[in-house]
Amino acid sequence: MTETNLAVTEGNSKRAIIIGGGIGGLLTAKVLSGYYGEVLIVDKDDLPEKPENRSGTPQDFQPHRLTPRGSMIMNRLFPGFNNDLLASGAPSSLNKIAHLSNPYGSHAMPNPEDEATFSRALLEWVFRERVKKIPNVRFLLKQDVIGLLTNSKQTAVTGITVRDRGQSRQQKTFAGDLVLDASGRSSKLVIWLQELGYTIPRPDILKVSLGYSTRHYRIPSHLAEKWDVIRVDGNPVKKEFTGVFSIVEDNRAEMLLWGAGGRYPSTKAEEFEQTVAHLADPFIAEVLQGLEPLTSPRGYRISELSRQHFEQMEKWPSGLLVLGDALCNFDPIYGLGMTMAAIEAEMLEQCLIEQRANPTPHFEQKVLQRLQDAIEPAWWLNCVSDLQWSGVEYRGQPLEGIDFAQKYFNLFLQEATTKQNFEQFLLYWGVNSLLFSPRVMIDQHMVSSILADASTADKQWFHEFFKKRDQTLDEYLDQLPSFSGASFVSFPPES
């Protein structure tokens, strides 16, 4: 095997190993199955025979929702998966009402799309059933990956070492032409690389100290047929909790509370219900009245988010890749995790197509750079939002335009909400869900238009902002990130 073309050598004898059988691992398995004779998915859990939460995904109990961008990519990889979800009991969002509240007011609109709303367990099960049918993909279950195999010079990864999680605790090795880490937040990749003598750049860290608390309810059919989602965004200035109510399969409603900066919603039933009752918009509390609780509230906390910069390493072992939360993880409240897993799987597919057509050396390092290009807008948007909350701190490479974007995005949302401008509101939502590039919203013409309608106080804020930097609006916008390396749906959307 040569190190210059290790990842996409033709022939059925080549094996790709994926560490982690979650959403990212399953999407990647679909991509890699077209380039390798065998794809081996290694996971520490056993696979449930029906949609059930797994111990390896502690966030399973919390709500999950696909963005349009994530759904578009997943539907290309697994055509018709939405129909599979609906056939498995997931309710449809078609013509149901989405009530979205923010500090400036609310929007209520029927959902025109026939989208399934589901639990994480059901989505993973549907994808896993699809992957099981791919002839050259197999699963290796109840195994802990405890290290990487390399060549003698440790310049190429050639496989993995696993330890059985059963009583035997037996260790085995598996050779592979590509090892891809999709193991999520529990990834040990940094430790493994350091043990091999590699120097790892310091990651960007967003110390969010965020917490979820979720409770499930039985929902009667007349309400299930009416509501798609109800979301109440808390005001960072007032340190309010955010609440999200949504409906999934088995006549269940999921009620989530979210807080950042060390403000954790309670997992005690009485306190949980009191917090829901005191959300900025009482709408959710009204809908919850009389619903039968099915569970106690369950919490999930994240101390910090991290973005690794493996692409900056002078040396990187061939035969090794990483994506998903193992590379960069996000605040789950924005629904970017599964979307980014899909975007990264699609980016990997594009890189494989290019490499097969025109083989070049250092393939893996090029993939890591392309993945960083894809991550950049999501990480930037996550920081723009979370750094508004008191107690959230950032440590890492400089982020351009955060304070400007916070003020401007809030002004954009305020105008869209108070004027009930649905087109503007959907643009705001589309940018923050990675459908459109942030540059669409921070275009010179659009910024000028928003500022022209701003209050005197807001106009003064921006005047002082640009004056302090001795820049015009155009000059300042030119220095903001271009996000040109990432891919988006064109705006305005093509008909």
Order of alpha helices (4+ residues) and beta strands (2+ residues): beta-alpha-beta-alpha-alpha-beta-beta-alpha-beta-beta-beta-beta-beta-alpha-beta-beta-alpha-beta-beta-beta-alpha-alpha-beta-beta-beta-beta-alpha-alpha-beta-alpha-alpha-alpha-alpha-alpha-alpha
